[in-house]
Amino acid sequence: MTYTIPDEPTPTAQAKLAVRPMWPLFTLMFVNTGISWLWFIANGFFQGSPYLKKEIGWIIVGLLGSTFGVFAIIAALSQGLIDKPTIPYLLIVLTIWKLAISYKVFVLQNRSFELFEYYQETISNGAIPFIAMVIVFQQISLHQLLPSFIFLVLR
């Protein structure tokens, strides 16, 4: 009979690529939601998070909620229920939604990451890819590359 800790991660072969979960959260704030959520999923996989399915579930809920929110704003605008000056305020609601979902994923991932960090010899420095993404995404205008609907969902 062996004793296992419920939060104990099962690291994968790519465990050296795992970073502290604060870096994908910072990516949400300074780059965009889509990249942040992809990094959360990859990081959960690298560290062998026992909550990976929950994390992916929350991210799917976040995507569905963001998609519904953008669709609702567009529908309300086309029906004349809101006017254009109201849109920035409604986009703040979408931003709060994305922050709440990301924080929930961060909390889930951080819970097992502390054990992962204790038992793992090395952890990647998330500052390097984070700074690279900030520099690259400041140069790229995603608004021009993506359709506006997708841009608003992943912004």
Disulfide bonds with the S-S distance in Angstrom:
none
